[in-house]
Amino acid sequence: MNALIGLLWALGGAVLGFGLLASGASAWARFARVSKREGAIGYFVIGLGMFGGVLGLAAGLAWHARSAPPGQGWLQLGQGVLGLAAFAVVLAVAAWAWVQTREVPVRYEGNTQASLLLQFRMAAAAAPEGEARQWLKVDVNTAHTRPPALVLQDEVRQQGSQLVVPAIQGPLVRARRRLIVARLMLPGGERHEVFMPRMRRKPDPRADWSDWVSPRVVFDVRTETEGGAALLQMRWRLRLYGE
């Protein structure tokens, strides 16, 4: 309890110290007509305010120690410092967690980004007529983004009875989970085949192609029903920019 009270005294002192010195610096800057060029006043006010916050924090801890029973001032001061340290650790962990959950482009050695290479295959006899980019659309869904993948029409090829359609999406976004949604424009209507590959937040860019996998969900848009036989299989790997 003393640690929590000490933390509150420290934070209160920091807020009060910041407010007093920042207000005083702002008033003095207006009185002295400090240059506003390139935000000089702002840096001056914020700088003095932060200095005041440090002084206020120390003053709050000192006042908390003075309120202790005789002979326990240093103990209470230590408890206040402990509470402040625990608060700093919690803030650091929260900041780290926030940074880790942000969906930003994955970066590798040398600050290099990567593209996600995808390959889809289906029975050539079941493929619709026309170019693959006309009947296949691909999205790479995360919790907060939905970037489309570009179907590489010039690299479409037939291997035996299978038609292989490559696609690429970049840059790869760091995410806890990715859903690859392949939207097929078929003569009988549109259907979505959803893949859920086992992919780390920061996949290994040197790994070879994954195994071929089938979709986890097949959704018929016309009838709004799930199920049915899958037409596609998919595999993936990464390619670093510049390779």
KARA-V708021 format. One record per residue. N is the residue number from 1. SS is DSSP state (H for helix, E for strand, C for the rest). PSI is psi in radians with two decimals (none if undefined). NEAR is the number of other C-alpha atoms within 8 Angstrom. Layout:
n=<N/N>
ss=<SS/SS>
psi=<PSI/PSI>
near=<NEAR/NEAR>
//
This chain:
n=<1/2/3/4/5/6/7/8/9/10/11/12/13/14/15/16/17/18/19/20/21/22/23/24/25/26/27/28/29/30/31/32/33/34/35/36/37/38/39/40/41/42/43/44/45/46/47/48/49/50/51/52/53/54/55/56/57/58/59/60/61/62/63/64/65/66/67/68/69/70/71/72/73/74/75/76/77/78/79/80/81/82/83/84/85/86/87/88/89/90/91/92/93/94/95/96/97/98/99/100/101/102/103/104/105/106/107/108/109/110/111/112/113/114/115/116/117/118/119/120/121/122/123/124/125/126/127/128/129/130/131/132/133/134/135/136/137/138/139/140/141/142/143/144/145/146/147/148/149/150/151/152/153/154/155/156/157/158/159/160/161/162/163/164/165/166/167/168/169/170/171/172/173/174/175/176/177/178/179/180/181/182/183/184/185/186/187/188/189/190/191/192/193/194/195/196/197/198/199/200/201/202/203/204/205/206/207/208/209/210/211/212/213/214/215/216/217/218/219/220/221/222/223/224/225/226/227/228/229/230/231/232/233/234/235/236/237/238/239/240/241/242/243>
ss=<C/H/H/H/H/H/H/H/H/H/H/H/H/H/H/H/H/H/H/H/H/H/H/H/H/H/H/H/H/H/H/H/C/C/C/C/H/H/H/H/H/H/H/H/H/H/H/H/H/H/H/H/H/H/H/H/H/H/H/H/H/H/H/H/H/H/C/C/C/C/C/C/H/H/H/H/H/H/H/H/H/H/H/H/H/H/H/H/H/H/H/H/H/H/H/H/H/H/H/H/H/C/C/C/E/C/C/E/H/H/H/E/C/E/E/E/E/E/E/E/E/E/E/H/H/H/C/C/C/C/C/H/H/H/H/E/E/E/E/E/E/C/C/C/C/E/E/E/E/E/E/C/H/H/H/C/E/E/E/C/C/E/E/E/E/E/E/E/E/E/C/C/E/C/C/C/C/C/E/E/E/E/E/E/E/E/C/C/E/E/E/E/E/E/E/C/C/C/C/C/C/C/C/C/C/C/C/C/C/C/C/C/E/E/C/C/E/E/E/E/C/C/C/C/E/E/C/C/C/C/C/C/E/E/E/E/E/E/E/E/C/C/C>
psi=<-0.75/-0.59/-0.72/-0.74/-0.73/-0.69/-0.75/-0.71/-0.75/-0.79/-0.70/-0.75/-0.68/-0.77/-0.77/-0.78/-0.73/-0.81/-0.74/-0.87/-0.61/-0.74/-0.77/-0.73/-0.68/-0.75/-0.73/-0.65/-0.70/-0.71/-0.73/-0.04/0.91/2.47/2.41/0.07/2.29/0.58/0.49/-0.73/-0.74/-0.80/-0.69/-0.82/-0.82/-0.70/-0.85/-0.61/-0.74/-0.67/-0.74/-0.60/-0.70/-0.77/-0.73/-0.67/-0.81/-0.69/-0.67/-0.73/-0.71/-0.71/-0.65/-0.70/-0.63/-0.45/0.00/2.73/2.77/2.33/-0.04/0.26/-0.83/-0.64/-0.78/-0.61/-0.76/-0.67/-0.66/-0.73/-0.67/-0.76/-0.71/-0.71/-0.73/-0.68/-0.71/-0.69/-0.76/-0.74/-0.74/-0.75/-0.72/-0.72/-0.73/-0.76/-0.68/-0.75/-0.70/-0.48/-0.11/2.39/1.62/2.80/2.34/2.40/2.44/-2.95/2.36/0.30/0.51/2.41/3.06/2.67/2.62/2.04/2.30/2.56/2.29/2.47/2.58/2.86/2.22/-0.59/-0.39/-0.11/2.40/2.84/2.74/3.14/2.58/-0.60/-0.23/-0.53/-0.02/2.12/2.43/2.31/2.51/1.73/2.36/-3.00/-0.54/-0.07/2.80/1.07/2.42/2.67/2.54/2.13/2.19/1.51/-0.66/-0.28/0.10/2.36/2.82/2.24/1.79/-2.18/0.02/2.44/2.17/2.18/1.92/2.68/2.79/2.44/2.29/2.70/2.71/2.32/2.40/2.16/2.66/-0.58/2.49/2.35/2.14/1.98/1.97/2.05/1.99/2.17/1.62/2.79/-0.57/0.02/3.03/2.47/2.61/2.27/2.06/2.15/2.48/1.33/2.58/1.71/2.23/2.87/-0.63/1.50/2.77/2.06/-0.20/-0.08/2.61/-3.08/2.49/3.01/2.73/2.33/2.70/2.78/2.61/-0.50/2.36/2.11/2.18/2.00/-0.65/-0.79/-0.14/0.79/2.67/2.79/-2.98/2.80/2.37/2.50/-0.47/2.75/2.75/2.61/2.89/2.83/3.03/2.77/2.12/2.57/2.42/-0.14/none>
near=<4/8/13/9/10/18/14/8/13/16/10/11/15/16/10/10/15/16/11/10/13/13/10/8/12/10/8/8/10/8/7/6/6/9/6/7/5/4/7/10/11/7/8/9/13/9/8/12/16/9/10/15/15/11/11/16/15/11/10/15/15/9/9/14/13/7/7/10/6/5/6/9/12/8/8/14/13/8/11/17/12/9/12/12/8/8/9/8/8/8/8/8/8/8/8/8/8/8/7/6/8/8/9/6/9/11/8/8/5/4/6/9/12/15/13/13/12/11/11/11/11/12/10/9/5/7/8/7/4/6/7/10/9/8/12/11/13/13/11/13/12/11/7/6/7/8/8/9/12/9/13/11/10/4/7/11/7/9/7/5/8/10/14/12/14/13/12/12/13/9/10/11/9/11/13/8/10/12/11/12/12/12/12/11/10/9/5/4/9/11/13/13/15/12/14/10/8/4/8/8/8/8/7/6/9/5/7/5/7/7/5/7/9/9/13/8/10/14/11/13/10/7/5/7/7/8/8/5/5/9/7/10/12/13/12/10/12/13/10/10/8/3/4>
//
